[in-house]
């Protein structure tokens, strides 16, 4: 496990997804501990779980800075797009590690958070009105559709407008890319699927006696995934159109750094 956690990484990842999961650990008393995880997509289209990092508390941008720095020290020279859930302070941590990296808020997370602030009876109508915002061809068009959305819903749900305005800077990079890239960075489903497996394993045990025991459990989940390699093969085949789009958008950075 220690060897895997400290192994060298690729020089460049077109996309990296990051998120944290909460695990109950007994340290004098049972408490919630954040375990950080990152998944990188290589130039060849292979999804690589880059590591798991245990913290002493809840998720925070300061700890993410340490995680990203460790990834850089393990060989990651460049990340084109980093997809996250919009944690405050995270864009600054990413910029301090890889200045050219685009930080993209998970659009699916943004939509889900929108629905959490609204009555369930309005979800279908809001979804229909919100779709033109995140499918807009340009930022200017998205802004126009967002104004129309706010004209209809902001008086009833002012927190929804604040949510989107606060996330706008990290949302709009999504609109600069082709549909092939948009499909890859639309959500953090890749890491959410991993976390679903983590939760099944950790809930069955209730809580762990220490951090090392929790880490071993998560590591064994990683090692048991996709034993035949068929899932990885299907993903790599679907990656080809996106790679062509990434090559056009980030060509020099991808292929120079990958050498």
C-alpha positions in Angstrom: 0.0 0.0 0.0 2.8 2.4 0.9 4.5 1.7 -2.4 1.3 2.4 -4.3 0.7 5.6 -2.4 4.1 6.9 -3.3 4.6 5.6 -6.8 5.7 8.0 -9.6 2.9 9.6 -11.7 2.5 10.6 -15.3 4.0 14.0 -16.3 0.7 15.3 -17.7 -3.0 14.6 -17.2 -5.5 16.2 -19.6 -8.1 16.0 -16.8 -8.0 15.4 -13.0 -11.0 14.9 -10.9 -10.7 15.5 -7.1 -13.1 15.1 -4.2 -13.1 14.0 -0.5 -15.1 11.4 1.3 -15.9 11.4 5.1 -15.0 8.3 7.1 -15.6 7.7 10.8 -12.3 7.0 12.7 -11.8 6.5 16.4 -9.1 8.8 17.8 -9.9 8.9 21.4 -13.5 9.3 20.3 -15.2 8.6 17.0 -15.0 11.6 14.6 -15.5 12.3 10.9 -12.3 12.4 9.0 -11.9 13.6 5.3 -10.0 11.2 3.0 -9.0 13.0 -0.2 -8.9 11.2 -3.6 -7.8 12.2 -7.1 -8.4 10.4 -10.4 -6.4 11.4 -13.5 -7.1 10.6 -17.1 -3.9 10.0 -19.0 -3.2 11.0 -22.6 -3.9 7.4 -23.6 -7.3 7.6 -21.9 -6.5 5.4 -18.9 -8.3 6.4 -15.7 -5.6 6.3 -12.9 -6.4 6.7 -9.2 -3.6 8.9 -8.2 -3.8 8.4 -4.5 -5.7 8.6 -1.2 -4.8 11.1 1.5 -6.0 11.1 5.1 -6.6 14.4 7.0 -7.3 15.0 10.6 -10.5 17.0 10.0 -13.0 18.1 7.4 -12.3 18.9 3.8 -10.4 22.2 3.2 -8.4 24.0 0.5 -5.3 24.2 2.7 -5.0 20.5 2.8 -5.8 20.2 -0.9 -2.8 22.4 -1.5 -0.6 19.8 0.3 -2.2 17.0 -1.8 -1.6 18.8 -5.1 2.0 19.7 -4.1 2.7 16.0 -3.4 1.2 15.1 -6.8 3.6 17.6 -8.4 6.5 16.2 -6.4 5.6 12.7 -7.6 6.0 13.8 -11.2 2.9 15.6 -12.4 4.2 18.6 -14.3 0.9 19.8 -15.8 -2.8 19.3 -15.6 -5.0 20.9 -18.3 -8.3 20.9 -16.5 -9.0 20.1 -12.9 -12.7 19.3 -12.1 -13.9 19.8 -8.5 -17.0 20.5 -6.5 -16.4 24.3 -6.0 -14.7 24.3 -2.6 -13.8 27.8 -1.5 -10.1 28.6 -1.8 -9.4 25.6 -4.1 -8.7 27.6 -7.3 -5.9 29.5 -5.5 -4.4 26.2 -4.3 -4.5 24.9 -7.8 -2.9 28.1 -9.3 -0.1 27.8 -6.7 0.7 24.3 -7.9 0.0 24.4 -11.7 -0.4 28.1 -12.9 -1.9 27.1 -16.3 -4.5 24.7 -15.0 -8.1 25.6 -15.6 -10.3 24.9 -12.5 -13.7 23.7 -13.6 -16.6 23.5 -11.1 -18.6 20.2 -11.6 -21.7 21.4 -13.5 -23.7 18.4 -12.2 -22.8 19.4 -8.6 -24.0 23.0 -9.4 -27.3 21.7 -10.7 -27.8 19.4 -7.7 -27.1 22.2 -5.3 -29.6 24.4 -7.2 -32.3 21.8 -6.6 -31.4 21.5 -2.9 -32.4 25.2 -2.5 -35.7 24.8 -4.3 -39.0 23.1 -3.6 -39.3 19.7 -5.2 -42.5 20.8 -7.0 -40.4 23.3 -9.0 -37.6 21.0 -10.0 -38.9 20.0 -13.4 -39.6 23.6 -14.4 -36.3 24.9 -13.1 -34.4 22.1 -14.8 -36.0 23.1 -18.2 -35.1 26.8 -17.6 -31.6 26.0 -16.4 -30.6 23.8 -19.3 -30.1 26.6 -21.8 -27.5 28.2 -19.4 -25.1 25.3 -19.2 -25.6 24.2 -22.8 -25.1 27.7 -24.2 -22.5 28.0 -27.0 -20.8 31.0 -25.5 -20.4 32.7 -22.1 -22.4 35.7 -23.4 -25.3 33.5 -24.4 -25.1 31.7 -21.1 -25.3 35.0 -19.3 -28.4 36.0 -21.2 -30.1 32.7 -20.4 -29.1 33.1 -16.8 -30.6 36.6 -16.6 -33.8 35.1 -18.0 -33.7 32.3 -15.4 -33.2 34.8 -12.6 -36.1 37.0 -13.8 -38.3 34.0 -13.3 -36.9 32.3 -10.2 -34.7 34.7 -8.2 -37.5 36.4 -6.3 -38.7 33.0 -5.1 -35.2 31.5 -4.6 -32.6 34.3 -4.1 -30.1 31.8 -2.8 -30.1 30.0 -6.2 -29.0 33.2 -7.9 -26.2 33.7 -5.3 -25.1 30.1 -5.8 -24.6 30.5 -9.5 -23.1 34.0 -9.3 -20.5 32.8 -6.7 -19.6 29.8 -8.9 -19.7 31.7 -12.2 -15.9 32.2 -12.6 -15.3 28.4 -12.2 -18.3 27.5 -14.2 -17.7 29.4 -17.4 -14.5 27.6 -18.6 -16.9 24.7 -19.5 -18.5 26.9 -22.2 -15.2 27.4 -24.0 -14.8 23.8 -25.0 -16.2 21.5 -27.7 -19.0 19.0 -26.9 -16.4 16.2 -26.7 -14.5 17.9 -23.9 -17.7 19.1 -22.2 -18.9 15.5 -21.9 -15.7 14.6 -20.0 -15.7 17.5 -17.6 -19.5 17.9 -17.1 -19.4 15.9 -13.8 -17.2 14.2 -11.3 -19.1 10.9 -11.9 -15.8 9.0 -12.2 -14.8 9.9 -8.7 -18.3 9.7 -7.3 -18.5 6.1 -8.6 -15.3 5.3 -6.7 -16.7 7.0 -3.5 -19.9 4.9 -3.8 -17.7 1.8 -3.5 -15.8 3.4 -0.6 -19.0 4.1 1.2 -20.3 0.5 0.8 -17.1 -0.8 2.3 -16.8 1.7 5.2 -20.5 1.6 6.2 -20.3 -2.1 6.7 -17.6 -1.5 9.3 -19.2 1.4 11.1 -16.0 3.1 12.2 -12.3 2.3 12.2 -10.0 2.0 15.2 -7.4 4.3 13.5 -6.4 6.1 10.3 -4.2 3.2 9.1 -7.1 0.7 9.2 -9.4 3.1 7.3 -6.7 3.7 4.6 -6.2 -0.1 4.2 -9.9 -0.6 3.6 -10.0 2.1 0.9 -6.8 0.8 -0.7 -8.3 -2.7 -0.9 -11.4 -1.3 -2.6 -9.2 0.4 -5.2 -7.2 -2.8 -5.8 -10.4 -4.9 -6.3 -11.9 -2.6 -9.0 -12.3 -3.7 -12.6 -10.2 -7.0 -12.3 -10.8 -8.0 -15.9 -9.9 -4.5 -17.3 -13.0 -4.4 -19.5 -14.3 -1.2 -17.9 -11.0 0.5 -18.5 -10.9 -0.7 -22.1 -14.4 0.7 -22.8 -13.5 4.1 -21.3 -10.3 4.3 -23.4 -12.3 3.6 -26.6 -14.7 6.4 -25.7 -11.8 8.7 -24.9 -10.6 9.0 -28.5 -12.9 11.8 -29.7 -12.1 13.8 -26.5 -8.4 13.3 -27.0 -8.6 14.8 -30.5 -10.4 17.8 -29.0 -7.8 18.1 -26.2 -5.0 17.9 -28.8 -6.5 20.8 -30.6 -7.1 22.9 -27.5 -4.0 21.9 -25.4 -1.8 20.2 -28.0 1.6 21.7 -27.1 1.1 21.2 -23.4 -0.1 17.6 -23.7 2.4 16.2 -26.1 5.5 18.2 -25.0 4.9 17.3 -21.3 4.2 13.7 -22.1 7.5 13.1 -23.7 
